[in-house]
Amino acid sequence: MRKTDTTGEYAIPNVDARVASRPDELPMDSDAFAGFYQRSAPALRAYLVRVSGNTALADDLMQESYLRFLCATRPEGGEVNYRRYLFGIATNLLRDHWKRPRAGCIEDVPEQLLAARDELSHIDTQIDSQAKLDPAMARMRPRERQLLWLAHAEGYSHREIAEITGLSAAGIRLLLFRARRKIARLLRKQIAADRRKA
Amino acid sequence: MFGGCSSDNELAQALKAGHWPEGCGPELRAHVEGCASCSDLVLVTQSFQHARRESEHALVCGSPSLLWWRAQLRRRNAATERVGRPITIAQTFAWFVTVLVGAVFVASQYRHGLHWASWWSEIISPRSFHFLPIGSGQAGWNLVLLISGFGVLALLSVLVVYLASEKS
Protein backbone atom coordinates (compact mmCIF):
# COMPACT_ATOMS: atom_id res chain seq x y z
CA MET A 1 0.00 0.00 0.00
CA ARG A 2 1.48 3.36 -1.04
CA LYS A 3 1.09 6.39 1.15
CA THR A 4 0.51 9.74 -0.50
CA ASP A 5 2.07 12.92 0.80
CA THR A 6 -0.19 15.90 0.33
CA THR A 7 1.82 18.39 2.36
CA GLY A 8 3.95 19.52 -0.55
CA GLU A 9 3.07 21.86 -3.37
CA TYR A 10 2.07 18.89 -5.49
CA ALA A 11 0.88 15.53 -4.31
CA ILE A 12 3.49 12.90 -5.01
CA PRO A 13 3.48 9.29 -3.84
CA ASN A 14 5.69 9.03 -0.81
CA VAL A 15 8.32 6.40 -0.20
CA ASP A 16 6.75 3.12 0.72
CA ALA A 17 8.84 1.64 3.53
CA ARG A 18 8.41 -1.94 2.32
CA VAL A 19 9.35 -1.11 -1.26
CA ALA A 20 12.20 1.18 -0.25
CA SER A 21 13.77 -1.56 1.82
CA ARG A 22 14.32 -3.57 -1.36
CA PRO A 23 17.58 -2.36 -2.83
CA ASP A 24 16.71 -3.19 -6.44
CA GLU A 25 13.44 -1.22 -6.64
CA LEU A 26 12.94 2.50 -7.06
CA PRO A 27 10.83 4.21 -4.43
CA MET A 28 8.97 6.30 -7.04
CA ASP A 29 6.88 4.70 -9.75
CA SER A 30 7.28 5.55 -13.41
CA ASP A 31 4.15 7.71 -13.71
CA ALA A 32 4.94 9.75 -10.62
CA PHE A 33 8.46 10.32 -11.87
CA ALA A 34 7.21 11.33 -15.34
CA GLY A 35 5.01 14.00 -13.75
CA PHE A 36 7.82 15.26 -11.56
CA TYR A 37 10.17 15.32 -14.53
CA GLN A 38 7.77 17.34 -16.68
CA ARG A 39 7.39 19.94 -13.94
CA SER A 40 11.01 20.22 -12.86
CA ALA A 41 13.13 19.53 -15.94
CA PRO A 42 12.78 22.94 -17.68
CA ALA A 43 13.82 24.78 -14.52
CA LEU A 44 16.75 22.46 -13.86
CA ARG A 45 17.94 22.65 -17.45
CA ALA A 46 17.71 26.44 -17.45
CA TYR A 47 19.81 26.55 -14.28
CA LEU A 48 22.46 24.23 -15.71
CA VAL A 49 22.57 26.01 -19.08
CA ARG A 50 22.90 29.47 -17.52
CA VAL A 51 25.49 28.43 -14.97
CA SER A 52 27.62 26.16 -17.16
CA GLY A 53 27.18 28.14 -20.38
CA ASN A 54 27.15 24.88 -22.32
CA THR A 55 23.91 23.24 -23.48
CA ALA A 56 25.43 19.82 -24.23
CA LEU A 57 27.03 19.69 -20.80
CA ALA A 58 23.79 20.90 -19.23
CA ASP A 59 21.83 18.08 -20.88
CA ASP A 60 24.34 15.47 -19.71
CA LEU A 61 24.36 16.78 -16.17
CA MET A 62 20.59 17.00 -16.09
CA GLN A 63 20.22 13.33 -17.03
CA GLU A 64 22.82 12.32 -14.45
CA SER A 65 21.08 14.45 -11.82
CA TYR A 66 17.78 12.64 -12.36
CA LEU A 67 19.48 9.24 -12.32
CA ARG A 68 21.18 10.01 -9.01
CA PHE A 69 17.95 11.48 -7.68
CA LEU A 70 16.11 8.24 -8.44
CA CYS A 71 18.84 6.02 -7.01
CA ALA A 72 19.33 8.02 -3.81
CA THR A 73 17.33 8.01 -0.61
CA ARG A 74 15.45 11.26 -0.92
CA PRO A 75 14.50 13.61 1.90
CA GLU A 76 11.08 13.57 3.51
CA GLY A 77 8.51 16.01 2.24
CA GLY A 78 6.78 16.90 -0.95
CA GLU A 79 7.88 18.06 -4.35
CA VAL A 80 9.34 21.33 -3.10
CA ASN A 81 11.93 19.37 -1.12
CA TYR A 82 12.53 17.00 -4.00
CA ARG A 83 13.25 19.94 -6.32
CA ARG A 84 15.70 21.45 -3.85
CA TYR A 85 17.41 18.09 -3.48
CA LEU A 86 17.62 17.77 -7.27
CA PHE A 87 19.20 21.22 -7.56
CA GLY A 88 21.70 20.18 -4.91
CA ILE A 89 22.69 17.10 -6.92
CA ALA A 90 23.04 19.21 -10.08
CA THR A 91 25.17 21.76 -8.22
CA ASN A 92 27.49 19.02 -6.96
CA LEU A 93 27.80 17.56 -10.44
CA LEU A 94 28.68 20.98 -11.85
CA ARG A 95 31.33 21.43 -9.18
CA ASP A 96 32.74 17.96 -9.87
CA HIS A 97 32.82 18.73 -13.57
CA TRP A 98 34.74 21.94 -13.04
CA LYS A 99 37.16 20.30 -10.67
CA ARG A 100 37.88 17.27 -12.85
CA PRO A 101 40.04 18.57 -15.72
CA ARG A 102 41.86 21.29 -13.80
CA ALA A 103 42.01 19.83 -10.29
CA GLY A 104 41.33 23.34 -9.07
CA CYS A 105 38.61 25.36 -7.46
CA ILE A 106 35.38 26.40 -9.14
CA GLU A 107 36.50 30.00 -8.73
CA ASP A 108 39.58 29.33 -10.88
CA VAL A 109 37.52 28.75 -14.02
CA PRO A 110 38.23 31.75 -16.25
CA GLU A 111 35.20 33.80 -17.17
CA GLN A 112 36.53 34.23 -20.71
CA LEU A 113 36.32 30.48 -21.27
CA LEU A 114 32.77 30.39 -20.08
CA ALA A 115 31.94 33.48 -22.09
CA ALA A 116 33.20 31.74 -25.22
CA ARG A 117 31.04 28.75 -24.37
CA ASP A 118 28.10 31.08 -23.98
CA GLU A 119 28.62 32.45 -27.46
CA LEU A 120 28.48 28.90 -28.78
CA SER A 121 25.41 28.11 -26.75
CA HIS A 122 23.55 30.95 -28.43
CA ILE A 123 23.40 28.73 -31.50
CA ASP A 124 20.93 26.60 -29.61
CA THR A 125 17.58 28.25 -30.12
CA GLN A 126 15.70 26.01 -27.73
CA ILE A 127 16.22 28.52 -24.98
CA ASP A 128 15.34 32.00 -26.10
CA SER A 129 18.15 33.91 -24.44
CA GLN A 130 17.51 37.31 -23.06
CA ALA A 131 19.64 39.82 -24.91
CA LYS A 132 20.74 41.73 -21.85
CA LEU A 133 21.10 39.01 -19.27
CA ASP A 134 23.30 36.59 -21.19
CA PRO A 135 26.24 38.94 -21.89
CA ALA A 136 26.14 40.05 -18.27
CA MET A 137 26.02 36.45 -17.01
CA ALA A 138 28.97 35.60 -19.24
CA ARG A 139 31.08 38.05 -17.26
CA MET A 140 30.16 36.64 -13.88
CA ARG A 141 32.07 33.95 -12.04
CA PRO A 142 30.46 30.47 -11.99
CA ARG A 143 29.71 30.66 -8.27
CA GLU A 144 28.05 34.05 -8.74
CA ARG A 145 25.92 32.67 -11.57
CA GLN A 146 24.77 29.82 -9.35
CA LEU A 147 23.83 32.09 -6.48
CA LEU A 148 22.10 34.66 -8.67
CA TRP A 149 20.05 32.09 -10.52
CA LEU A 150 19.02 30.22 -7.40
CA ALA A 151 18.09 33.41 -5.56
CA HIS A 152 16.45 35.48 -8.27
CA ALA A 153 15.19 32.98 -10.86
CA GLU A 154 14.24 30.11 -8.55
CA GLY A 155 13.41 32.34 -5.59
CA TYR A 156 15.27 30.29 -2.99
CA SER A 157 16.07 31.81 0.40
CA HIS A 158 19.62 32.10 1.74
CA ARG A 159 19.07 29.03 3.92
CA GLU A 160 17.81 26.98 0.98
CA ILE A 161 20.73 28.08 -1.20
CA ALA A 162 23.05 27.09 1.62
CA GLU A 163 21.51 23.59 1.60
CA ILE A 164 21.91 23.33 -2.16
CA THR A 165 25.43 24.68 -2.50
CA GLY A 166 26.93 23.62 0.82
CA LEU A 167 27.99 27.17 1.67
CA SER A 168 27.09 28.99 4.86
CA ALA A 169 23.97 31.19 4.84
CA ALA A 170 25.98 34.17 6.10
CA GLY A 171 28.54 33.75 3.35
CA ILE A 172 25.78 33.52 0.76
CA ARG A 173 24.32 36.84 1.90
CA LEU A 174 27.63 38.59 1.30
CA LEU A 175 28.43 36.80 -1.98
CA LEU A 176 24.94 37.41 -3.30
CA PHE A 177 25.02 41.09 -2.44
CA ARG A 178 28.31 41.55 -4.29
CA ALA A 179 27.16 39.47 -7.27
CA ARG A 180 23.90 41.40 -7.51
CA ARG A 181 25.72 44.72 -7.45
CA LYS A 182 28.13 43.52 -10.13
CA ILE A 183 25.47 42.17 -12.49
CA ALA A 184 23.25 45.23 -11.99
CA ARG A 185 26.17 47.42 -13.06
CA LEU A 186 26.69 45.25 -16.16
CA LEU A 187 22.99 45.28 -16.99
CA ARG A 188 22.82 49.07 -16.70
CA LYS A 189 25.83 49.41 -19.01
CA GLN A 190 24.11 47.10 -21.48
CA ILE A 191 20.90 49.10 -21.32
CA ALA A 192 22.81 52.37 -21.82
CA ALA A 193 24.68 50.91 -24.81
CA ASP A 194 21.42 49.74 -26.35
CA ARG A 195 19.92 53.18 -25.90
CA ARG A 196 22.90 54.81 -27.56
CA LYS A 197 22.59 52.43 -30.51
CA ALA A 198 18.89 53.17 -30.76
CA MET B 1 28.80 46.95 4.83
CA PHE B 2 26.54 44.94 2.55
CA GLY B 3 22.82 44.59 1.91
CA GLY B 4 22.28 47.71 3.97
CA CYS B 5 18.63 48.47 3.33
CA SER B 6 15.73 47.76 5.63
CA SER B 7 13.28 47.50 2.71
CA ASP B 8 15.16 44.63 1.07
CA ASN B 9 13.00 41.87 2.52
CA GLU B 10 9.70 43.60 1.82
CA LEU B 11 10.77 44.35 -1.74
CA ALA B 12 12.10 40.82 -2.31
CA GLN B 13 8.78 39.37 -1.13
CA ALA B 14 6.83 41.69 -3.44
CA LEU B 15 9.04 40.76 -6.38
CA LYS B 16 8.79 37.05 -5.65
CA ALA B 17 5.00 37.23 -5.41
CA GLY B 18 4.77 39.34 -8.57
CA HIS B 19 3.28 42.31 -6.73
CA TRP B 20 5.90 44.79 -7.88
CA PRO B 21 5.21 47.59 -8.78
CA GLU B 22 1.40 47.74 -8.92
CA GLY B 23 0.83 45.91 -5.66
CA CYS B 24 3.22 48.08 -3.64
CA GLY B 25 2.61 51.35 -1.87
CA PRO B 26 3.89 54.72 -3.12
CA GLU B 27 6.37 54.91 -0.22
CA LEU B 28 8.14 51.74 -1.30
CA ARG B 29 8.19 52.84 -4.92
CA ALA B 30 9.63 56.20 -3.95
CA HIS B 31 12.23 54.47 -1.79
CA VAL B 32 13.33 52.18 -4.65
CA GLU B 33 13.78 55.24 -6.91
CA GLY B 34 16.38 56.64 -4.57
CA CYS B 35 17.98 53.46 -3.12
CA ALA B 36 20.78 51.91 -5.15
CA SER B 37 20.57 48.53 -3.39
CA CYS B 38 16.80 48.24 -3.91
CA SER B 39 16.92 49.38 -7.53
CA ASP B 40 19.64 46.76 -8.15
CA LEU B 41 17.37 44.16 -6.56
CA VAL B 42 14.45 45.14 -8.81
CA LEU B 43 16.53 45.19 -11.99
CA VAL B 44 18.26 41.87 -11.31
CA THR B 45 15.20 40.01 -10.05
CA GLN B 46 13.04 41.12 -12.96
CA SER B 47 15.74 40.13 -15.48
CA PHE B 48 16.13 36.69 -13.93
CA GLN B 49 12.41 36.12 -13.59
CA HIS B 50 12.00 36.98 -17.27
CA ALA B 51 14.76 34.52 -18.21
CA ARG B 52 13.15 31.89 -16.00
CA ARG B 53 9.76 32.36 -17.67
CA GLU B 54 11.37 32.00 -21.09
CA SER B 55 13.08 28.78 -20.08
CA GLU B 56 9.79 27.22 -18.94
CA HIS B 57 8.69 26.99 -22.58
CA ALA B 58 11.96 25.44 -23.70
CA LEU B 59 11.85 21.96 -25.12
CA VAL B 60 13.61 19.53 -22.80
CA CYS B 61 15.17 16.53 -24.45
CA GLY B 62 15.21 13.13 -22.80
CA SER B 63 12.45 10.74 -21.90
CA PRO B 64 11.43 10.28 -18.25
CA SER B 65 10.54 6.62 -18.83
CA LEU B 66 14.01 5.95 -20.23
CA LEU B 67 15.60 7.71 -17.27
CA TRP B 68 13.43 5.73 -14.87
CA TRP B 69 14.45 2.47 -16.57
CA ARG B 70 18.15 3.42 -16.48
CA ALA B 71 17.87 4.29 -12.78
CA GLN B 72 16.26 0.94 -12.09
CA LEU B 73 19.06 -0.82 -13.94
CA ARG B 74 21.70 1.15 -12.06
CA ARG B 75 20.07 0.40 -8.73
CA ARG B 76 19.87 -3.31 -9.49
CA ASN B 77 23.51 -3.38 -10.56
CA ALA B 78 24.47 -1.67 -7.30
CA ALA B 79 22.42 -4.21 -5.33
CA THR B 80 24.04 -7.11 -7.18
CA GLU B 81 27.46 -5.69 -6.49
CA ARG B 82 26.61 -5.30 -2.79
CA VAL B 83 25.43 -8.89 -2.55
CA GLY B 84 28.41 -10.20 -4.51
CA ARG B 85 31.02 -8.46 -2.37
CA PRO B 86 31.01 -10.92 0.60
CA ILE B 87 31.07 -13.83 -1.85
CA THR B 88 34.16 -12.37 -3.51
CA ILE B 89 35.79 -11.90 -0.11
CA ALA B 90 34.94 -15.50 0.84
CA GLN B 91 36.29 -16.80 -2.44
CA THR B 92 39.53 -14.88 -1.98
CA PHE B 93 39.85 -16.20 1.54
CA ALA B 94 39.15 -19.76 0.38
CA TRP B 95 41.81 -19.44 -2.30
CA PHE B 96 44.27 -18.09 0.23
CA VAL B 97 43.62 -20.98 2.64
CA THR B 98 43.87 -23.54 -0.16
CA VAL B 99 47.14 -22.12 -1.42
CA LEU B 100 48.50 -21.97 2.13
CA VAL B 101 47.54 -25.56 2.88
CA GLY B 102 49.02 -26.65 -0.45
CA ALA B 103 52.25 -24.80 0.24
CA VAL B 104 52.55 -26.33 3.72
CA PHE B 105 51.84 -29.77 2.31
CA VAL B 106 54.43 -29.44 -0.46
CA ALA B 107 57.00 -28.04 1.96
CA SER B 108 56.47 -30.87 4.44
CA GLN B 109 56.68 -33.48 1.70
CA TYR B 110 59.85 -31.93 0.38
CA ARG B 111 61.42 -32.04 3.85
CA HIS B 112 60.45 -35.68 4.37
CA GLY B 113 61.83 -36.82 1.03
CA LEU B 114 58.59 -37.16 -0.90
CA HIS B 115 57.69 -40.69 0.24
CA TRP B 116 54.29 -40.50 -1.41
CA ALA B 117 53.57 -44.17 -1.57
CA SER B 118 54.40 -44.96 2.03
CA TRP B 119 52.54 -41.85 3.27
CA TRP B 120 49.42 -42.71 1.32
CA SER B 121 49.40 -46.37 2.45
CA GLU B 122 49.60 -45.19 6.06
CA ILE B 123 46.66 -42.90 5.51
CA ILE B 124 44.36 -45.51 4.04
CA SER B 125 45.33 -48.33 6.38
CA PRO B 126 42.85 -48.85 9.26
CA ARG B 127 45.71 -48.36 11.69
CA SER B 128 45.89 -44.68 10.84
CA PHE B 129 42.49 -43.98 12.39
CA HIS B 130 43.63 -45.15 15.80
CA PHE B 131 45.51 -42.76 17.97
CA LEU B 132 48.87 -44.25 18.59
CA PRO B 133 50.99 -43.37 21.58
CA ILE B 134 52.64 -40.01 21.31
CA GLY B 135 56.20 -40.33 20.19
CA SER B 136 55.41 -42.23 17.07
CA GLY B 137 56.12 -40.23 13.86
CA GLN B 138 53.05 -41.53 12.00
CA ALA B 139 50.74 -40.70 14.88
CA GLY B 140 52.04 -37.11 14.86
CA TRP B 141 51.23 -36.86 11.17
CA ASN B 142 47.74 -38.20 11.66
CA LEU B 143 47.10 -35.76 14.45
CA VAL B 144 48.28 -32.82 12.31
CA LEU B 145 46.03 -33.92 9.47
CA LEU B 146 43.08 -34.36 11.78
CA ILE B 147 43.50 -30.96 13.41
CA SER B 148 44.00 -29.16 10.10
CA GLY B 149 40.96 -30.96 8.67
CA PHE B 150 38.81 -29.84 11.56
CA GLY B 151 40.22 -26.33 11.26
CA VAL B 152 39.32 -26.07 7.58
CA LEU B 153 35.88 -27.49 8.30
CA ALA B 154 35.32 -24.94 11.05
CA LEU B 155 36.44 -22.10 8.77
CA LEU B 156 34.16 -23.23 5.99
CA SER B 157 31.26 -23.48 8.43
CA VAL B 158 31.86 -19.93 9.60
CA LEU B 159 31.95 -18.78 6.00
CA VAL B 160 28.72 -20.56 5.14
CA VAL B 161 26.99 -19.03 8.15
CA TYR B 162 28.33 -15.60 7.23
CA LEU B 163 27.19 -15.88 3.62
CA ALA B 164 23.77 -17.17 4.63
CA SER B 165 23.28 -14.26 7.05
CA GLU B 166 24.41 -11.76 4.37
CA LYS B 167 21.93 -13.15 1.83
CA SER B 168 19.05 -13.11 4.29
HADDOCK unambig.tbl for C-alpha pairs under 7 A between the chains (distance, minus, plus):
assign (segid A and resid 23 and name CA) (segid B and resid 75 and name CA) 6.97 0.50 0.50
assign (segid A and resid 23 and name CA) (segid B and resid 79 and name CA) 5.75 0.50 0.50
assign (segid A and resid 24 and name CA) (segid B and resid 75 and name CA) 5.43 0.50 0.50
assign (segid A and resid 24 and name CA) (segid B and resid 76 and name CA) 4.40 0.50 0.50
assign (segid A and resid 24 and name CA) (segid B and resid 79 and name CA) 5.90 0.50 0.50
assign (segid A and resid 25 and name CA) (segid B and resid 72 and name CA) 6.50 0.50 0.50
assign (segid A and resid 26 and name CA) (segid B and resid 72 and name CA) 6.22 0.50 0.50
assign (segid A and resid 30 and name CA) (segid B and resid 65 and name CA) 6.41 0.50 0.50
assign (segid A and resid 30 and name CA) (segid B and resid 68 and name CA) 6.33 0.50 0.50
assign (segid A and resid 34 and name CA) (segid B and resid 64 and name CA) 5.23 0.50 0.50
assign (segid A and resid 34 and name CA) (segid B and resid 65 and name CA) 6.74 0.50 0.50
assign (segid A and resid 37 and name CA) (segid B and resid 64 and name CA) 6.39 0.50 0.50
assign (segid A and resid 41 and name CA) (segid B and resid 60 and name CA) 6.87 0.50 0.50
assign (segid A and resid 42 and name CA) (segid B and resid 55 and name CA) 6.32 0.50 0.50
assign (segid A and resid 42 and name CA) (segid B and resid 56 and name CA) 5.37 0.50 0.50
assign (segid A and resid 42 and name CA) (segid B and resid 58 and name CA) 6.57 0.50 0.50
assign (segid A and resid 42 and name CA) (segid B and resid 60 and name CA) 6.21 0.50 0.50
assign (segid A and resid 43 and name CA) (segid B and resid 55 and name CA) 6.88 0.50 0.50
assign (segid A and resid 43 and name CA) (segid B and resid 56 and name CA) 6.46 0.50 0.50
assign (segid A and resid 46 and name CA) (segid B and resid 55 and name CA) 5.82 0.50 0.50
assign (segid A and resid 67 and name CA) (segid B and resid 67 and name CA) 6.47 0.50 0.50
assign (segid A and resid 67 and name CA) (segid B and resid 71 and name CA) 5.22 0.50 0.50
assign (segid A and resid 70 and name CA) (segid B and resid 71 and name CA) 6.13 0.50 0.50
assign (segid A and resid 71 and name CA) (segid B and resid 71 and name CA) 6.10 0.50 0.50
assign (segid A and resid 71 and name CA) (segid B and resid 75 and name CA) 6.00 0.50 0.50
assign (segid A and resid 126 and name CA) (segid B and resid 58 and name CA) 5.53 0.50 0.50
assign (segid A and resid 126 and name CA) (segid B and resid 59 and name CA) 6.17 0.50 0.50
assign (segid A and resid 127 and name CA) (segid B and resid 55 and name CA) 5.83 0.50 0.50
assign (segid A and resid 127 and name CA) (segid B and resid 58 and name CA) 5.40 0.50 0.50
assign (segid A and resid 128 and name CA) (segid B and resid 54 and name CA) 6.39 0.50 0.50
assign (segid A and resid 130 and name CA) (segid B and resid 51 and name CA) 6.23 0.50 0.50
assign (segid A and resid 133 and name CA) (segid B and resid 47 and name CA) 6.66 0.50 0.50
assign (segid A and resid 149 and name CA) (segid B and resid 48 and name CA) 6.93 0.50 0.50
assign (segid A and resid 152 and name CA) (segid B and resid 45 and name CA) 5.02 0.50 0.50
assign (segid A and resid 152 and name CA) (segid B and resid 48 and name CA) 5.80 0.50 0.50
assign (segid A and resid 152 and name CA) (segid B and resid 49 and name CA) 6.71 0.50 0.50
assign (segid A and resid 153 and name CA) (segid B and resid 48 and name CA) 4.91 0.50 0.50
assign (segid A and resid 153 and name CA) (segid B and resid 49 and name CA) 5.01 0.50 0.50
assign (segid A and resid 153 and name CA) (segid B and resid 52 and name CA) 5.64 0.50 0.50
assign (segid A and resid 155 and name CA) (segid B and resid 16 and name CA) 6.60 0.50 0.50
assign (segid A and resid 174 and name CA) (segid B and resid 2 and name CA) 6.57 0.50 0.50
assign (segid A and resid 177 and name CA) (segid B and resid 2 and name CA) 6.49 0.50 0.50
assign (segid A and resid 177 and name CA) (segid B and resid 3 and name CA) 6.00 0.50 0.50
assign (segid A and resid 180 and name CA) (segid B and resid 40 and name CA) 6.88 0.50 0.50
assign (segid A and resid 180 and name CA) (segid B and resid 44 and name CA) 6.82 0.50 0.50
assign (segid A and resid 181 and name CA) (segid B and resid 40 and name CA) 6.46 0.50 0.50
assign (segid A and resid 184 and name CA) (segid B and resid 40 and name CA) 5.49 0.50 0.50
assign (segid A and resid 184 and name CA) (segid B and resid 43 and name CA) 6.72 0.50 0.50
assign (segid A and resid 184 and name CA) (segid B and resid 44 and name CA) 6.06 0.50 0.50
